[in-house]
Amino acid sequence: MLQTMRDNAQGIVAKVIVGFIIIVFALWGVESIVTLGGGDDAPITVGDYDVSELEITRQVEQQKNNMRRQFGDQFDDSLFNDEFFRRTAVEQLIEQKLALQAAEDMGLAISTAQLDQVIVNTPAFQVDGKFDRDRFVSILRMNGWTPLSYREDLAADLKMNQARAALVLSGIEVPFSGQLAQALAEEQREYRYVEYRIADLEGDIEVSDADVEQFYQDNQDQFQTAETVTVNYVRLSLSELAERQQVLDEDIEQAYADYQADLADNEQREASHILIEANGERSDSEARELAQQLAERARNGESFAALAEEYSDDIGSRSSGGSLGLAARGTFVEPFENALYAMQEEGSVSDPVETEFGYHVIRFDGVQRQQPKSLADVRPELEDEIRNGKAELAYAEQLQELSNLAFSARQLSDISEAMALPVQSSTAFSRQQGEGVASDSRVRAAAFADNVLLDRELSDVIETDDGAVVLMVDQHQPQQTQPLAEVRERVVALLKRERAAEQAQQLAQSAAEDPASVDAWQSVSNKAAASSDAPRAVQQRAFALAEGKADAIATPGGHSAVVVDRIQSVAWQEQSLEDGSLEELRMRRSRLDMLSYQGYARNTTEIRGSDS
């Protein structure tokens, strides 16, 4: 993905983001002062690598954004359920982790210098051929990535590209291979085929009552009803609790005060810095002393930008005078952030601030605060927040009570009376699907649990998207064989199709064994890559048989026979290779090698997780 970005990114940022969510690019020195946010436990593990929930969410959003850009106003994400997007995202991420695991197994690595070179030369973040800090910051914020996490992603991507290159670029094709492939591609074959379609034969098939009865008895597993249940249940609904909550004037006043305080806490500060590292050229004490000297020189009137350009070890920000742009709290590592937010006067310069990456001289360049909206403008939103907050507290209390009652009560009516929750009834549903409350797979699983289904116990509390449910099975309809009278038409259709398929196979086999006995042959003359009226399977078989040979094969909707009458071979020695044809053949076979290796990697790498 990143390589495509680097190849195609030109001009305005819009060109960069078309087709995918942009992987954020970050400068080496700048990222060294940025923290990486934590995440939830990974739901999937591929070899030594985790696929985090955050990665899955980002991949899902990337897919949706790609479709929005492709279809515009015609895109309706309601046509695709989240499970569809999630499964596609998971599969893509598993393939990425498999490629990364393969790169690790090969011992591949990316140096810091390589990363720096790729980052500063990325066209997406350049203006007039030079890296532009403002563009970088804009894209960074747009996509919610931290520089450190991007740096890890870029290193991983480069390693995966190295692994692919090891396969794609190491293939060798000699001229003979190219000449032979070209000769085979130019080979002309004349062949005949006859197709026997099942649908055309079904109308002439006769079946007796005895045949129908025997087929029904032999295939009763095909005529089973789904096992179903109906349940009675009580539901504790979070949304209904929210609707019943009262909002007082003092609630609004407190919420508005909190809203204003949040805006104040979320201010963004603009800063510049000079990074001085302790490295092979200078000791820690020398780095500190140099940083102190630069701080004093800046306070005495020397240009901070000029000092940054001359002395800073941050190769990304020094070209822009050390500017880091605007950043919110939580962006920088703690010592850096504490120093920045302790500064009160714009333009002030800090003493050297030590972090794990070196010594920073920080200049406070400005602050940006969002102005609060009027109470009238935000009141509806605040009221919803208050109701939801009160509902969540009430819900937590009532959920505990519901759990206790579900454990001790013997009937739903006991819970209904104690909590003033009405007993409701579902329509019949199966293990696989249902409507209403049974549209939730967790409810269906609970209803078919042995203790609930067989012992008729109350279920445990089932938490759903909008609350919690406790249920009891009302009626149970076991799986059973449908009477023949109900499925007779279906049995007849299946029996006719089965016999028509057998007849089609026999006819095709007879035609292949005795071509002269058939008059309905259709003749074809073409090359292997050319299209024809013949089914694809017929053409493929025709180019696999020797001259004068025949065979019968299954084709979509029936069976066919094919006879090869003539092969006009082309001598490989007479083939002259066009420019690039040998390379094209090598790349084609290299891609097949890559697909083969990917299959091998998937079969030999342990993949764990509920989504895998």
C-alpha positions in Angstrom: 0.0 0.0 0.0 2.7 2.4 0.9 4.7 1.7 -2.2 1.6 2.5 -4.3 1.3 5.7 -2.4 4.8 6.7 -3.0 4.5 5.9 -6.7 1.2 7.7 -7.3 1.2 10.6 -4.9 1.5 13.7 -6.9 0.1 17.2 -6.6 -2.7 17.9 -4.1 -3.4 15.8 -1.1 -6.6 14.5 -2.6 -4.6 12.4 -5.0 -2.9 10.8 -2.1 -6.0 9.7 -0.3 -8.0 8.4 -3.2 -8.3 4.6 -3.0 -7.2 4.1 0.6 -6.9 5.7 4.0 -3.5 7.4 4.1 -0.8 5.8 6.2 0.6 8.8 8.1 4.1 9.8 7.3 6.3 11.2 10.1 9.7 12.7 10.4 12.3 10.7 12.3 13.2 13.4 14.8 9.7 14.6 15.3 8.3 11.1 16.0 10.9 10.6 18.6 9.0 12.9 21.0 5.5 11.4 20.3 3.9 8.7 22.3 2.2 5.7 20.9 -1.3 5.1 22.2 -2.3 1.8 23.7 -4.9 -0.6 22.4 -7.2 -3.4 23.4 -6.1 -7.0 23.4 -5.7 -8.4 19.9 -8.6 -10.6 18.8 -6.4 -12.4 16.2 -2.8 -13.6 16.3 -0.9 -14.5 13.1 2.3 -16.2 14.0 4.2 -13.8 16.2 2.0 -10.8 15.2 -1.3 -9.5 16.6 -4.1 -8.0 14.6 -5.6 -5.4 16.9 -9.2 -4.3 17.1 -8.0 -0.8 16.2 -6.4 -2.2 13.0 -9.6 -4.0 12.1 -11.6 -0.8 12.7 -9.3 1.3 10.5 -9.3 -1.3 7.8 -13.2 -1.3 7.8 -13.3 2.5 7.6 -10.7 2.4 4.7 -13.0 0.0 2.8 -16.0 2.2 3.3 -14.2 5.3 2.4 -12.9 3.6 -0.8 -16.4 2.7 -1.8 -17.7 6.2 -1.0 -15.1 7.7 -3.2 -15.8 5.2 -6.0 -19.6 5.4 -5.9 -20.1 8.9 -4.5 -23.7 9.6 -3.5 -24.9 6.3 -4.9 -23.0 4.4 -2.1 -25.3 3.2 0.7 -23.5 1.4 3.5 -26.8 0.0 4.7 -26.6 -2.4 1.8 -23.5 -4.0 3.4 -23.6 -5.2 7.0 -20.7 -4.6 9.3 -19.9 -8.3 9.3 -19.2 -8.2 5.6 -16.7 -5.3 6.0 -15.2 -6.8 9.1 -14.5 -10.2 7.5 -13.0 -8.6 4.4 -10.8 -6.4 6.6 -9.7 -9.3 8.8 -8.7 -11.3 5.7 -6.7 -8.5 4.4 -4.9 -7.9 7.7 -4.2 -11.6 8.1 -2.5 -11.6 4.6 -0.4 -8.6 5.7 0.7 -10.2 8.9 1.5 -13.4 7.0 3.7 -11.4 4.7 5.4 -9.6 7.6 6.0 -12.9 9.4 7.6 -14.3 6.3 9.8 -11.3 6.1 10.8 -11.7 9.7 11.6 -15.4 9.1 13.8 -14.4 6.3 15.8 -12.2 8.7 14.9 -9.0 6.8 15.4 -5.6 8.4 15.1 -1.9 7.6 17.7 0.6 8.8 16.9 4.0 10.3 18.6 5.7 7.4 16.3 3.9 4.9 13.2 5.0 6.8 14.4 8.6 6.9 15.2 8.6 3.2 11.7 7.2 2.3 9.9 9.7 4.6 11.6 12.9 3.5 11.3 11.9 -0.2 7.6 11.1 -0.1 5.9 13.2 -2.8 2.7 13.3 -0.8 4.3 15.6 1.7 6.3 17.8 -0.6 5.6 21.2 -2.0 7.7 22.3 -5.0 9.9 19.2 -4.5 10.6 19.8 -0.8 9.1 18.4 2.3 6.3 20.6 3.7 5.7 20.5 7.4 2.2 21.9 7.2 1.1 19.3 4.7 2.5 16.6 6.8 0.6 17.9 9.9 -2.6 18.2 7.9 -2.5 14.6 6.7 -1.4 13.4 10.1 -4.4 14.9 11.8 -6.8 13.9 9.1 -6.1 10.2 9.7 -5.4 10.1 13.4 -2.0 8.4 13.2 0.9 9.1 15.4 4.4 9.5 13.8 5.8 6.6 15.8 3.0 4.2 14.7 3.5 5.2 11.1 7.2 4.6 11.4 6.5 1.1 12.5 4.0 0.6 9.7 6.5 1.9 7.1 9.3 -0.4 8.4 6.9 -3.3 8.2 5.8 -2.4 4.7 9.3 -2.1 3.4 10.2 -5.4 4.9 7.2 -7.1 3.2 8.3 -5.4 -0.1 11.8 -6.9 0.4 10.3 -10.3 0.9 8.1 -10.0 -2.3 11.1 -8.7 -4.2 13.1 -11.8 -3.2 10.6 -13.9 -5.1 9.6 -11.5 -7.8 13.1 -10.3 -8.8 15.0 -13.6 -8.4 13.2 -15.5 -11.1 15.1 -16.2 -14.3 13.8 -16.9 -17.8 16.1 -17.9 -20.6 15.2 -17.2 -24.2 14.2 -20.8 -24.8 11.4 -20.4 -22.2 10.1 -17.3 -23.9 10.3 -18.8 -27.4 8.5 -22.0 -26.2 5.8 -20.0 -24.4 5.3 -17.9 -27.5 5.1 -21.0 -29.8 2.5 -22.5 -27.5 0.5 -19.3 -27.5 0.5 -19.2 -31.3 -0.5 -22.8 -31.7 -3.8 -23.2 -33.6 -6.2 -26.1 -32.8 -9.2 -27.3 -34.6 -11.6 -29.2 -32.4 -15.3 -30.3 -32.1 -17.5 -30.4 -29.1 -21.1 -31.4 -28.3 -22.8 -30.2 -25.1 -25.5 -32.0 -23.3 -27.3 -29.7 -20.9 -29.2 -31.1 -17.9 -32.0 -28.6 -18.3 -32.7 -29.7 -21.8 -32.9 -33.3 -20.8 -35.1 -33.0 -17.7 -38.4 -32.5 -19.6 -38.1 -36.0 -21.1 -37.4 -37.7 -17.8 -40.3 -39.8 -16.5 -40.4 -40.8 -12.8 -42.9 -43.2 -11.2 -44.5 -42.9 -7.8 -42.3 -45.7 -6.6 -39.2 -43.8 -7.8 -40.4 -40.7 -5.9 -41.0 -42.7 -2.7 -37.6 -44.4 -2.9 -35.8 -41.1 -3.5 -37.7 -39.5 -0.6 -36.7 -42.4 1.7 -33.1 -42.4 0.7 -32.6 -38.6 1.0 -34.7 -37.6 4.0 -31.9 -35.5 5.3 -32.7 -33.0 2.5 -36.3 -32.6 3.7 -35.9 -31.6 7.3 -37.6 -28.6 8.9 -35.5 -26.3 10.9 -35.6 -26.7 14.7 -37.4 -23.7 16.1 -38.4 -22.2 19.5 -40.6 -19.3 20.7 -39.6 -17.6 23.9 -41.1 -15.3 26.5 -38.7 -12.6 27.8 -38.3 -9.4 29.7 -36.0 -6.7 28.4 -34.2 -4.0 30.3 -33.7 -1.3 27.6 -31.1 1.4 27.9 -32.8 3.7 25.4 -36.1 3.4 27.1 -34.5 4.3 30.4 -32.9 7.3 28.8 -36.3 8.5 27.5 -37.7 8.4 31.1 -34.9 10.5 32.7 -35.6 14.0 33.8 -33.2 16.9 33.0 -33.1 19.6 35.6 -31.8 23.2 35.1 -28.9 22.6 37.5 -28.0 19.6 35.4 -27.8 21.8 32.3 -25.8 24.4 34.1 -23.2 21.8 35.3 -23.0 20.2 31.9 -22.4 23.5 30.2 -19.7 24.4 32.7 -18.1 21.0 32.0 -18.3 21.6 28.3 -16.5 24.9 28.6 -13.8 23.3 30.8 -13.3 20.5 28.3 -12.7 23.0 25.5 -10.1 24.8 27.7 -8.4 21.5 28.4 -8.4 20.6 24.7 -6.4 23.7 23.6 -3.7 23.1 21.1 -0.3 24.6 21.4 2.1 25.6 18.6 5.7 25.0 19.2 9.2 24.8 17.7 12.1 22.9 19.0 15.8 22.2 18.5 16.8 18.6 19.2 20.4 17.9 20.3 21.3 14.2 20.5 24.0 12.5 22.5 25.6 10.3 19.9 29.0 9.2 18.5 29.9 12.9 17.9 29.1 14.2 21.4 28.7 13.0 24.9 25.6 13.5 27.1 27.1 16.4 28.9 28.3 18.0 25.7 24.8 17.6 24.3 23.3 19.3 27.4 25.8 22.1 27.3 25.2 22.8 23.6 21.4 22.8 24.1 21.9 25.3 27.0 24.0 27.6 24.8 21.4 27.5 22.0 18.6 28.4 24.5 20.6 31.4 25.7 21.4 32.5 22.2 17.7 32.3 21.2 16.7 34.3 24.3 19.4 36.9 23.4 17.7 37.6 20.1 19.2 35.2 17.6 16.8 33.6 15.1 15.4 30.4 16.6 14.7 29.2 13.1 18.3 29.8 12.0 19.6 28.0 15.0 17.3 25.0 14.4 18.4 24.8 10.8 22.0 24.8 11.7 22.1 22.7 14.9 18.9 20.5 15.3 19.3 16.8 14.9 15.6 16.5 13.9 16.1 16.1 10.1 12.4 16.7 9.5 11.6 19.9 11.4 15.0 21.7 11.1 14.3 22.6 7.5 11.2 24.5 8.6 12.9 26.3 11.5 12.2 23.6 14.0 8.4 24.1 13.7 6.2 21.3 15.1 2.9 22.9 14.2 -0.1 22.7 16.5 -0.5 19.8 18.8 -3.0 18.8 21.5 -2.3 17.3 24.9 -1.1 13.8 24.8 0.8 14.3 21.5 4.3 14.6 23.0 6.2 12.5 25.6 5.6 13.7 29.2 8.8 15.8 29.9 8.4 17.7 26.6 4.6 18.2 27.1 5.0 19.4 30.7 7.6 22.0 29.7 5.5 23.2 26.8 2.3 23.6 28.8 4.1 25.3 31.6 5.2 28.1 29.4 2.8 31.1 29.5 4.3 33.8 27.3 4.3 33.3 23.5 7.8 33.4 22.1 9.4 32.2 25.4 12.2 29.7 25.1 12.7 26.8 27.6 15.9 25.5 29.2 17.0 22.1 27.8 14.4 19.5 28.3 15.7 15.9 28.6 13.8 13.0 27.0 14.9 9.6 26.0 15.7 11.0 22.6 18.0 13.9 23.6 17.8 17.5 24.8 15.1 19.8 23.4 15.1 23.5 23.4 11.4 24.5 23.1 9.9 27.7 21.9 6.2 28.4 22.7 4.8 29.8 19.5 1.1 30.2 20.2 -2.1 28.6 21.5 -5.4 27.8 19.7 -8.6 27.4 21.7 -12.0 26.5 20.4 -14.6 29.1 21.3 -17.6 27.6 23.1 -21.0 27.7 21.5 -23.9 29.4 23.3 -26.0 27.4 25.8 -29.0 27.6 23.4 -27.0 26.0 20.6 -25.6 23.1 22.6 -28.6 22.5 24.9 -30.2 19.7 22.9 -26.9 17.8 22.8 -26.3 18.4 26.5 -29.8 17.2 27.4 -29.1 13.9 25.5 -25.8 13.5 27.3 -27.5 14.1 30.7 -30.3 11.6 29.9 -27.8 9.0 28.7 -25.6 9.5 31.7 -28.4 9.1 34.1 -29.7 6.2 32.2 -26.4 4.4 32.3 -26.3 4.8 36.1 -29.9 3.5 36.5 -29.1 0.7 34.0 -26.1 -0.5 36.0 -28.2 -0.6 39.2 -31.1 -2.4 37.5 -28.8 -4.8 35.6 -27.4 -6.0 38.9 -31.0 -6.5 40.2 -31.9 -8.3 37.0 -28.9 -10.6 37.3 -29.8 -11.5 40.9 -33.4 -12.2 40.0 -32.4 -14.3 36.9 -30.4 -16.4 39.3 -33.0 -16.8 42.0 -36.4 -16.5 40.2 -38.3 -19.5 38.8 -40.6 -17.7 36.4 -40.4 -14.6 34.3 -43.4 -13.3 36.1 -41.3 -13.0 39.2 -38.9 -10.7 37.4 -41.7 -8.8 35.7 -43.4 -8.0 38.9 -40.3 -7.1 40.8 -38.9 -4.8 38.1 -42.1 -3.6 36.4 -40.9 -5.1 33.1 -43.5 -6.5 30.8 -43.3 -10.1 29.7 -43.0 -10.2 25.9 -43.2 -13.0 23.4 -41.1 -13.7 20.2 -42.1 -15.3 16.9 -40.6 -18.7 16.1 -36.9 -18.6 15.3 -34.2 -21.1 14.5 -30.6 -21.4 15.6 -29.5 -19.5 12.5 -32.0 -16.7 12.1 -34.8 -14.8 13.8 -36.7 -11.6 13.9 -37.1 -9.0 16.6 -35.4 -9.9 19.8 -34.1 -13.1 18.1 -32.3 -11.2 15.4 -29.4 -11.0 18.0 -27.2 -14.1 17.7 -26.6 -14.0 21.5 -30.3 -14.3 22.2 -30.6 -17.3 19.8 -27.6 -19.0 21.4 -29.1 -18.6 24.9 -32.5 -19.9 23.8 -30.9 -23.1 22.4 -28.6 -23.7 25.4 -29.4 -27.1 26.9 -30.4 -25.8 30.3 -32.9 -23.4 28.8 -34.1 -25.5 25.9 -34.3 -28.9 27.6 -34.6 -28.1 31.3 -36.8 -25.0 30.7 -34.7 -22.9 33.1 -34.5 -19.1 32.9 -31.6 -17.9 30.9 -28.8 -15.9 32.3 -28.8 -12.2 31.6 -28.1 -11.7 27.9 -26.5 -8.3 27.1 -27.6 -6.9 23.7 -26.8 -3.7 21.9 -29.6 -1.8 23.6 -29.8 -3.5 27.0 -30.3 -6.9 28.6 -32.7 -9.8 28.1 -33.8 -12.7 30.3 -35.8 -15.4 28.5 -37.6 -18.7 28.9 -38.5 -21.1 26.2 -42.3 -21.2 25.5 -42.5 -23.7 22.7 -40.0 -26.0 21.1 -40.4 -27.5 17.6 -37.7 -30.2 17.0 -36.3 -30.8 13.6 -38.5 -33.3 11.7 -38.9 -34.8 8.3 -41.4 -33.0 6.2 -44.2 -35.3 4.9 -43.8 -36.5 1.3 -47.0 -34.7 0.3 -45.5 -31.4 1.2 -42.3 -31.8 -0.6 -43.4 -34.1 -3.5 -42.8 -31.4 -6.2 -39.3 -30.8 -4.9 -38.6 -34.5 -4.8 -39.7 -34.9 -8.4 -37.5 -32.0 -9.5 -34.5 -33.3 -7.7 -35.0 -36.8 -9.0 -35.4 -35.6 -12.6 -32.3 -33.4 -12.3 -30.2 -36.3 -10.9 -31.3 -38.6 -13.7 -30.8 -35.9 -16.4 -27.3 -35.4 -15.1 -26.5 -39.1 -15.3 -27.9 -39.2 -18.8 -25.9 -36.1 -19.9 -22.7 -37.8 -18.6 -23.5 -41.0 -20.4 -24.2 -39.2 -23.7 -21.0 -37.2 -23.4 -19.0 -40.3 -22.7 -20.6 -42.2 -25.6 -19.8 -39.3 -28.0 -16.2 -39.2 -26.9 -15.9 -43.0 -27.4 -17.6 -43.0 -30.8 -17.5 -39.5 -32.4 -19.0 -40.8 -35.6 -22.2 -41.7 -33.8 -23.0 -38.1 -33.2 -24.1 -35.5 -35.7 -24.5 -32.4 -33.5 -20.8 -31.5 -33.3 -19.8 -27.8 -33.2 -16.5 -26.9 -34.8 -14.0 -24.5 -33.3 -10.6 -23.2 -34.6 -8.7 -20.9 -32.3 -5.7 -20.3 -30.2 -5.5 -21.1 -26.5 -6.0 -17.5 -25.3 -8.7 -16.6 -27.8 -12.4 -16.7 -26.8 -14.9 -19.0 -28.5 -18.5 -20.2 -28.2 -17.2 -23.4 -26.6 -17.5 -23.6 -22.8 -14.2 -22.6 -21.1 -13.7 -26.1 -19.7 -14.1 -27.6 -23.2 -11.5 -25.2 -24.6 -9.0 -25.9 -21.8 -9.4 -29.6 -22.3 -9.0 -29.3 -26.1 -5.6 -27.7 -25.6 -4.6 -30.5 -23.3 -5.4 -33.4 -25.6 -3.2 -34.8 -28.3 -4.3 -34.7 -31.9 -7.1 -37.3 -32.7 -7.9 -37.8 -29.1 -11.3 -37.2 -27.4 -12.7 -36.9 -23.9 -15.8 -36.2 -21.9 -15.8 -33.5 -19.2 -18.3 -31.8 -16.9 -19.3 -28.3 -17.9 -21.5 -25.7 -16.3 -25.1 -27.0 -16.5 -24.2 -30.4 -17.9 -21.5 -32.5 -19.7 -19.6 -32.2 -23.0 -17.5 -34.3 -25.3 -14.6 -32.8 -27.2 -12.5 -34.1 -30.1 -9.2 -32.6 -31.2 -9.0 -32.9 -35.1 -5.9 -31.0 -35.9 -3.0 -29.2 -34.2 -1.1 -26.6 -36.2 2.1 -26.4 -34.2 4.6 -23.5 -34.4 8.3 -24.2 -34.2 9.8 -22.6 -31.1 13.1 -22.0 -33.0 11.3 -19.7 -35.4 10.0 -17.4 -32.7 11.6 -14.0 -32.3 11.1 -12.4 -28.9 9.7 -8.9 -28.8 11.2 -6.3 -26.4 10.0 -7.0 -22.9 8.3 -10.3 -23.7 10.8 -12.3 -21.7 10.5 -9.9 -18.8 6.7 -10.1 -19.0 6.9 -14.0 -18.8 9.3 -13.8 -15.9 7.0 -11.4 -14.0 4.0 -13.6 -14.7 5.7 -16.7 -13.4 7.1 -14.7 -10.4 3.6 -13.7 -9.5 2.6 -17.4 -9.5 5.6 -18.1 -7.3 4.5 -15.4 -4.9 1.0 -16.8 -4.7 2.4 -20.2 -4.1 4.6 -18.9 -1.3 1.6 -17.0 0.2 -0.3 -20.3 0.3 2.6 -22.1 1.9 2.9 -19.3 4.5 -0.8 -19.5 5.4 -0.6 -23.3 5.7 2.5 -23.3 8.0 1.7 -20.2 10.2 -0.6 -20.6 13.2 -3.6 -18.2 13.1 -5.5 -17.9 16.3 -8.6 -15.8 17.0 -12.4 -15.8 16.8 -12.4 -13.9 13.5 -9.8 -16.1 11.7 
